[in-house]
Amino acid sequence: MFVPITQPGDRDPALPRVVAVGFNKCGTRSLARLFARAGHPVVHHKLRVGWPARLWTTRRIGRLMRLNVDAGRPVFFGAEHHIFYGDLIDSSAQGSFDGNTLYQRILADYPDTILLLNWRDREDWIRSRMRHGHGEFAARERRLRGLSGSEELAGAWRREWDQHLAAVRGFMATRPQQLIDFQLDHSSIEDLVLRLSAYGLRPEHFSDIGRSRDRQLPPPLALAKRWWSHHRPRSQG
């Protein structure tokens, strides 16, 4: 599902940015739609650049974040007009980097930012990642890491998950008012909306979009989608 992206200049400067610092496959698309339906400019995984729409090109927000930090610029330089940021991973054939690791730098550059630690059952998350892109994402991650099998990759992801969640919570212990711990399976969306009452969010605009992609497709279409996932050219932007 396409999440509408508003144009530069639409951000309300009175509202702090909200950055989802959990991992991909943890409701980031649903969270992005929640903010977009309330009229806020959001970026979910990719920036869309250009006008009119038929000339749009895309650029991964995670890559932009990494390049900005490497160059000594503010982490969201070039994309500072958004309110919500999510799915910050930049994974390609050339390498893998997750912008969620830059949470300390985000707060240094934009001190009023609210961090949204979005998570779900860890083993469900691993299974979802293994299926992502009909298995192409996991195969690419194995190649990049030099791992031979899925169990090794799952073990690496478990360690990264545990370390990241603990590190974010530990760092934010002194500023709890700027951390929202949101468990996708059990946390109340009404509580999240209430916590972010200034943003005009509505609970009925939140749903688990990603799981609808697991619906059964006719075998020929499923086979064609799997082939395309593994063979389509991938942008380096």
Phi, psi and omega in degrees: 000134178281127175265119183299138179247124179279166187275159179307144178097353183275350184291135175281113184294345179280347182257129175295152172294150174241121184241121177281112184254015168281189181268165172297162185067026177230048174079015184296323180294319179294320179294320178298318179294323179304316180285320182296320180293339176272004175091012182267146174287128183232155170231125179238103178071306183235141170275142174252122188238130176121158181207136006286179188302327183292346179257007181302139167243166183238152177214131182291132181295326178298322178292317178300318179299314181296316180296321179297314180296317179300327182269000180078019178265162173305144193299328180257018179306131183092351179215033187279356184274000181273157174263316182246138177231131179207165183055069191269011183285143174237094182242124179214180179296340183272339182167173182224130180215139179243118181294348178294341178287350183266023186299325179292319179293322178301314180290330177291320182279328183225081192299337182269004183301142173261125177267130179250107180272093183270127181210171180212186174304127188299317183290325174297320179299317180297315179298320179296318178296322179298326180276342188304133181062033181056037177091352183293322181299312180295320179297321179292318179297323177296317180298315182297326183267353182069035181259148187268336185211174184292325181295321177296318179295316179300320178296319178295318179295322178300314180297316180296320178300306183299315182294318184291312181299318179294320182293317179297312182296321179295317181294325184271003182300331181271355178221060185298337181291347181252010178238129172245118180264109189239109178269115190302325185277335189231335181293149182277126177293330177296321177294321178296315179298320179294319179298328181251043188299332181292345186268353178067031180285155181231127183306325183291349177272001180254128173207160183278084185297317189301325185291337177295341179286347179275005181298152181286131177252157173304140185309317180297321180290320178299318179295318179295319179295320179296316180298316182295322179300324184271344187238350182292148175293140183245133180295146173261004184278000000 
